Amino acid sequence: MSQRVIKALSALEIGKGDILYIASDITSFAIEVVNAKQDINECFNELISGLQNLVGDSGTLMFPIYSWDFNKGKSFDIRYTVGGTGALSNWILKNRPDFIRTAHPIYSFMVWGKDANMLASMNNIDCFGQFSPFGYMYKCDAKMIFFNVPIRRGVTFTHYVEESLQVPYRYFKPFSAKYIDSNGIESNRTYVMYVRDMNIKSKEYMPDSFYKDIVKEIKFDSFYIKLLGSRDTFRLTADDLLNNGGKNIYKFENYELDWSNKSYYKNR
């Protein structure tokens, strides 16, 4: 099972030295494993080890393990707080000590490979800034993998584009709560997130068809894998926001994207 996934990724020209961001919905994968009467932990280990072999020691793997409890004033423990972005990342947290978790309490990643220690040492207070893992993805043109998940559900990188452009419908908001580090030491910390104005009614849109000119895709069995380059995604998203009113990014109900109104949000 896992080998078929790795073979498909190889067909998408993923190889040594690549930086992979991996968003996944492993429900179908887990069902097939159970139906085949295979051990789920063994298959997950095989999948992760296969990805490591694919990119090699010169590559880097990034699995999102975002948690939004810190936004609600709940404590974050880098060792144990589970994420809300997929079972595979949480499985890595509990079962793969060769991975490290990055430090941000809201947008953290399980990372492995050449740049893992660098990513884990980042002290970015801002979720989506240029000195965050998202900034690293842009600078290194990381390949974003979407395994059985629609692109819009996994392309958090969009928020990096929004912050880079300083879109007028978002503003910086601080969040504070208890933080427990890898040594079990507690402290009160404050982090900043570029949040959407809740007075603006909108729904995230980003249909997969929006990315048709830059996406690579492969289907096999009951699975599909899509690949986007970070820089191509930045260019496409920025162009839509700057020149098309963001119509492929959001369905605004009571708002039109107005770049002349940026100053309204700067001191909120």
Order of alpha helices (4+ residues) and beta strands (2+ residues): alpha-beta-alpha-alpha-beta-beta-alpha-beta-beta-alpha-alpha-beta-alpha-alpha-beta-beta-beta-beta-beta-alpha-beta
